[in-house]
Amino acid sequence: MTDLTTPLSAEIRKSLRAGMSVTLSGTVYTARDAAHARLYSMIQNGEPLPFEIKASGIYYAGPCPDMPGRVINSCGPTTSSRMNAYAPALYDMGLHFVVGKGPVSQSVRDAIVRRNAVYFAAVGGAGALIASHITAVENIAFEDLGAEAIRRLHFERVPLIVAIDSQGNCVYDR
């Protein structure tokens, strides 16, 4: 297992291969469908985004409502294909990686290769496990979206699989 820490350098991203098991530590932002639609609209209107997208990573997740005494409640991955319409624009702005589950469109795969990015897969149904590896949470934007608000998370060795590497190799093709 390879331990990774954000931000992920170009050299690190190029070294990852589809099917590798990794752990990821560092800053990651949550964003699902509704947040992606707003981010995309902001890009189209030339508005500044609520966080620096360049060299960042997005976790396709909408955490369950907070529970007292916990940093975060269950926080499992969302189906990545739901972001197909928006992801290429974010990669083209410098997004380095996403974490989600399931296959994505060819246009997303092309953007990953074009931008030397990576798509990590998290195990669906493992939201409680992933939550135990999140050590800090901060609301960043779109709080009116509830679970779909953008949050800044701190991952601590979250177990993932490289689903699509920067060369376009994909575990879902196997």
C-alpha positions as CSV (number, residue, x, y, z in Angstrom):
1,M,0.0,0.0,0.0
2,T,1.3,3.4,-1.0
3,D,0.8,6.3,1.4
4,L,0.0,9.6,-0.3
5,T,-0.4,13.1,1.2
6,T,-2.0,16.1,-0.5
7,P,-1.2,18.0,-2.6
8,L,-0.2,15.3,-5.1
9,S,2.8,16.4,-7.2
10,A,2.8,15.7,-11.0
11,E,5.5,13.1,-10.4
12,I,3.4,11.3,-7.8
13,R,0.2,11.4,-10.0
14,K,2.2,10.0,-13.0
15,S,3.6,7.2,-10.8
16,L,0.1,5.9,-9.8
17,R,-1.3,2.9,-11.7
18,A,-4.9,1.7,-12.0
19,G,-5.6,-1.0,-9.4
20,M,-3.0,0.3,-6.8
21,S,-4.1,0.4,-3.2
22,V,-3.2,3.7,-1.5
23,T,-4.0,5.6,1.6
24,L,-4.6,9.3,1.3
25,S,-4.0,12.0,3.9
26,G,-4.4,15.7,3.8
27,T,-7.0,18.3,2.7
28,V,-9.9,17.2,0.4
29,Y,-13.1,19.1,-0.3
30,T,-16.6,17.5,-0.5
31,A,-18.9,18.3,-3.4
32,R,-21.8,16.4,-4.9
33,D,-24.3,17.1,-7.7
34,A,-25.8,20.4,-6.4
35,A,-22.5,21.8,-5.4
36,H,-21.0,20.8,-8.7
37,A,-23.8,22.6,-10.6
38,R,-23.1,25.8,-8.6
39,L,-19.4,25.5,-9.1
40,Y,-19.9,25.0,-12.9
41,S,-22.2,28.0,-13.0
42,M,-19.6,30.1,-11.2
43,I,-17.0,29.0,-13.7
44,Q,-19.3,29.9,-16.7
45,N,-20.0,33.3,-15.1
46,G,-16.3,34.0,-14.4
47,E,-16.9,34.2,-10.7
48,P,-14.3,33.1,-8.1
49,L,-14.8,29.7,-6.6
50,P,-15.2,29.3,-2.8
51,F,-11.9,27.3,-2.6
52,E,-8.7,27.1,-4.7
53,I,-9.4,24.3,-7.2
54,K,-5.9,24.2,-8.6
55,A,-3.9,21.3,-7.1
56,S,-7.0,20.3,-5.0
57,G,-9.0,17.1,-4.6
58,I,-12.7,16.6,-4.4
59,Y,-14.4,13.8,-2.5
60,Y,-17.8,13.1,-4.1
61,A,-19.6,12.8,-0.7
62,G,-22.4,14.2,1.3
63,P,-21.9,13.4,4.9
64,C,-24.8,12.3,7.0
65,P,-26.0,14.9,9.6
66,D,-23.5,15.6,12.3
67,M,-23.6,13.6,15.6
68,P,-22.5,15.2,18.9
69,G,-19.0,14.2,19.9
70,R,-17.9,13.2,16.4
71,V,-15.8,15.1,13.9
72,I,-18.1,13.8,11.2
73,N,-20.8,11.2,10.8
74,S,-20.9,8.6,8.1
75,C,-19.2,9.9,5.0
76,G,-19.3,7.4,2.1
77,P,-18.7,8.0,-1.6
78,T,-21.3,9.2,-4.1
79,T,-21.7,7.7,-7.6
80,S,-19.1,9.6,-9.7
81,S,-21.0,9.5,-13.0
82,R,-23.4,12.0,-11.5
83,M,-20.7,14.6,-11.9
84,N,-19.8,13.8,-15.5
85,A,-21.2,17.0,-16.9
86,Y,-19.1,19.1,-14.5
87,A,-15.8,17.2,-13.9
88,P,-14.0,18.1,-17.1
89,A,-14.2,21.8,-16.5
90,L,-12.8,21.3,-12.9
91,Y,-9.9,19.2,-14.2
92,D,-9.2,21.8,-16.8
93,M,-9.0,24.4,-14.0
94,G,-6.3,22.3,-12.3
95,L,-8.1,19.8,-10.1
96,H,-5.6,17.0,-9.3
97,F,-7.9,14.2,-8.2
98,V,-11.4,13.1,-7.2
99,V,-12.6,10.3,-4.9
100,G,-15.8,8.6,-5.7
101,K,-17.3,5.3,-6.8
102,G,-18.1,3.7,-10.1
103,P,-17.2,4.4,-13.7
104,V,-17.2,7.8,-15.3
105,S,-17.8,9.1,-18.9
106,Q,-15.2,9.1,-21.6
107,S,-15.1,12.9,-21.5
108,V,-14.1,12.7,-17.8
109,R,-11.5,10.0,-18.6
110,D,-10.1,12.2,-21.4
111,A,-9.9,15.2,-18.9
112,I,-8.0,13.1,-16.4
113,V,-5.4,12.1,-19.0
114,R,-5.2,15.7,-20.5
115,R,-4.6,17.2,-17.0
116,N,-2.4,14.4,-15.5
117,A,-5.0,13.8,-12.9
118,V,-6.2,10.7,-11.0
119,Y,-9.5,9.2,-10.0
120,F,-9.6,7.3,-6.8
121,A,-12.3,4.8,-5.9
122,A,-13.6,4.5,-2.3
123,V,-15.5,1.5,-1.3
124,G,-19.3,2.1,-1.3
125,G,-21.1,1.3,1.9
126,A,-17.9,2.1,4.0
127,G,-19.0,5.6,5.1
128,A,-18.5,4.8,8.8
129,L,-15.0,3.5,8.1
130,I,-14.0,6.5,6.1
131,A,-15.5,8.9,8.7
132,S,-13.1,7.3,11.3
133,H,-10.2,8.5,9.1
134,I,-11.4,12.2,8.9
135,T,-9.9,14.3,11.6
136,A,-11.2,17.7,10.8
137,V,-14.2,19.3,9.0
138,E,-14.9,22.9,8.1
139,N,-17.9,24.2,6.1
140,I,-16.7,26.2,3.1
141,A,-19.7,27.1,0.9
142,F,-23.3,26.5,0.0
143,E,-24.5,25.7,3.5
144,D,-28.1,25.9,2.2
145,L,-27.4,22.6,0.5
146,G,-27.2,20.8,3.8
147,A,-25.4,17.5,3.2
148,E,-24.3,18.7,-0.2
149,A,-22.5,21.8,1.1
150,I,-18.9,22.0,0.3
151,R,-16.7,21.1,3.3
152,R,-13.0,21.0,3.8
153,L,-12.0,17.7,5.3
154,H,-8.7,16.4,6.7
155,F,-8.2,12.8,5.6
156,E,-5.9,10.6,7.7
157,R,-4.8,7.5,5.8
158,V,-8.2,6.9,4.0
159,P,-7.9,3.6,2.1
160,L,-8.5,4.0,-1.7
161,I,-7.9,2.3,-5.0
162,V,-6.5,4.1,-8.1
163,A,-9.5,3.7,-10.4
164,I,-8.2,5.8,-13.3
165,D,-4.6,6.7,-13.6
166,S,-3.1,9.7,-15.4
167,Q,-2.5,7.5,-18.5
168,G,-6.2,6.6,-18.7
169,N,-5.9,3.0,-17.5
170,C,-9.1,2.1,-15.7
171,V,-10.0,-0.6,-13.2
172,Y,-13.6,-0.6,-14.5
173,D,-12.4,-1.8,-17.9
174,R,-11.0,-5.1,-16.5
